[in-house]
Amino acid sequence: MFSGTPITLKLTSESAPVLYVKGRQHPVSIYHTSSSQSDYLDAALRAFFQIHVDRPPGDVLIFLPGIFVLHTSLLF
């Protein structure tokens, strides 16, 4: 389970407002490879399509290591 509960950190002066947002918990499935991938973008795309085919409809979140990889992935 993933919690969207915010953690308040003291980053600014006392005059800055602190917002508390009530969150909801949703079940999360985590998939990963057991070994390192030389082409992690290709591996991520293959995993995405495999999840899309094998699992019921839902959202997929893929973390990429940097903005360059993100921009490169948009070219596909």
Secondary structure, DSSP 8 states (H G I E B T S, - for coil): -B---------S-TTS---------B-------SS--SSHHHHHHHHHHHHHHHS-S-------S-HHHHHHHTT-
